[in-house]
Amino acid sequence: MLGSYPIPAYARVVAWLRDAIVLDLPSAEKLATRTAIIPDADADMRILDVLFAAHAQNRHIRANIIGIAETKGRITFWYGDPLTLDKSRQHVSNAAYAALFPLDKWQVNEPILAPMRDGVLVRDKLQPADLLRTVPERFSLGLVKS
């Protein structure tokens, strides 16, 4: 449980911060993807449903999502693999369609290619106003040992 919000058994809450939630989700044998969830002011936790639907539909694509945010009905996500970047938006759109109610009109923005080195986010290369900067540096985003 994340507060009163149910999460699947495979997800591990690393940190629940004021502006972000950090989860470890399984991605490969003995590895997890540390992912940031950044809700907007209304803290609509259905963004977690979108992430978990993405996990259920295609674990390889979801394993490269290192951050996801919902702001005023728009989903933004940071993606770590340039080779499958073109497939990722359709995958997240399908996950949103599966996870949300029929009258929800959330839109999925183009993915943001996250600067990565050895499977881990390189924070020095993020834009100064990037939402991923809301996650403290002590939390490495990307591949971590599980």
N, C-alpha and C positions, 0 to 999 in steps of 0.2 A: 504494500500500500504506500502511496505517496500522499500523505495527509489522508483524505477520505477517497482518493482516486485509486482504483485498482490497477496494478501493473502486473504483467506476466512474470512467472517464476524465473524465466531466463534473464530478466533485466535486473541489474544491481544498481541501486542508488548510491552514487559516490558522494554527491553533495547536493543539498537543497539550499540554494543561496537566495538572497533577496531578488536578484534579477535573472537568475538562471538555475537550471537543474542540470546536473551532470550525471549521466548514466553510462554504465558499461553494458554493451550488448555483445553476445557471442558473434564472432566473425570467422574464425578458423580454429583449428586445433590449438589449444592453449593460448589463444589470442582473443582479445575483445577489442571492439571499437569504442573508445571513449567519446561520447557524443554529448553536445550541449543542446539543451532545449531552452529557448529564450521566448517566454510568453510576453505578450504586450500588457498594457495597463489593466485590461479586463481579465487577465490570467486565464484565458480559455484553455483548459487542459486537454481539449480534444486534439490539440496538436500532437499529443502523445499517441492518440489513436491512429493518426496518420503515420507516425513513425513505426508503430507496431504493425500496422497493415503493410507497410513497405517491407518490414522484416519478414512477414509471413509470405509475401508474394515473391520476393527475390532477395535472398540473403546476400548475394554477391554485390548487387547494386547498393543495398542498404548499408553494407559494411563500409562503403566509401562516403557515407553521409556523416560528416563530423559535427554538423550543427544544423539546427532547424528552428525557425522562428515563425510566429504568426503575428502579423500586424494589420489590424483593421481588415480582416478577411483575405489577406494576401500571405501566402506561404513563401518564405525565403529559405533556401538551404545552401549549405556550403558542402562542396563535393571534392574529394581528394584524388580522383583518378581521371586524368585527361583522356585516357583511351576509351572510357565508357561514358564520358560526360554527356554526349548527345542522347544517349538512352535514358539518362537519369531523370530528366524533366517529365517524360511520358510515364516513367515508373512512379514517380511521386504523385503525378496527377491521377493515375489509376488508384494508388493507395488512398488518396484523399477522397476520391469518388466512393471507394469501398467503405471507408471509415466514417464518413459524415452522413448527416441526414439528407434526404432528397431535396429539401428546400434550402440547404446551405449552399452558398455561392462562393466559396473560397476559391481564389485563383492561385495558381502556382507560378511564381516568377521564374525567370531563367536561372539556372544554377550558377552559383559563384564558385569558380575554381579556386580552391584553397591552396595556398602555397605549402607544399609538403616536402619533407626530407625524411627518408627511411620510414615512411608511413605515419609521421608525426607532424602536426601543424607547426609551421615556422612563423611565429608571431611577429617577428621583426619585419616581415614583408606585408603584414596586414595594413590596410588604410587606417589612418588615425581614428576615424569615426566608425569603424567596422563594429557591428554588434557583437562579434565574437570576443571583442575586447572586454565585454562585461563579465566574462569568465576569468577569474584570477589566474595568473601565470602558473601557480602551483599545480594546476590541473592540466596536464598534457592532453590535448585532443588528438584523436587518431588511434593507431594501433598501440595496445598495451598488453602486457602479459596478464592472463586471467587467473 
